[in-house]
Every structure is written in structure tokens, then in C-alpha cells.
Amino acid sequence: MQALLMLVCWPKPSDLGYLLEDVDKKMIKKWDPPINILHAPTERKVLKGARAVMAKGARTWISENIA
């Protein structure tokens, strides 16, 4: 999986005139990256399900170990 990941960073020019949130939304809609859920143009049923399972496991662990 790591071979398929890429991270790109750039400083926001002070005179950009756009919110970074708007730039992010447009990039996600154009490229439809597989790990983004919010603003993605296609559904992520498998990813949403996997995240729900992980979140449930985290809540269970917290209730058993911290609370």
C-alpha cells in the first residue's frame, strides 16, 4: 500500500483568493482518491464499513481499558 501513496504539500500563497477547503474539495472531486470519504464523487461502502468496525473496536477498547 505504501508504494501507492503520495503526499504533496505546498504553502498557501497569501494572495490565493480561495479557501484551502475549497481547493481540497475540487481536488477530491476531480481525482476521486480511494481513501477519502467526504466530498468524494463515488461511494465508499467498503471503506465506510471498515472505518465503522475500527471505530466500534476503539470504543470497546476505551470502555474496557480507560473508563
Secondary structure, DSSP 8 states (H G I E B T S, - for coil): -GGG---------TT--S-HHHHHHHHHHHH--TT--TT-SS--HHHHHHHHHHHHHHHHHHHHHT-
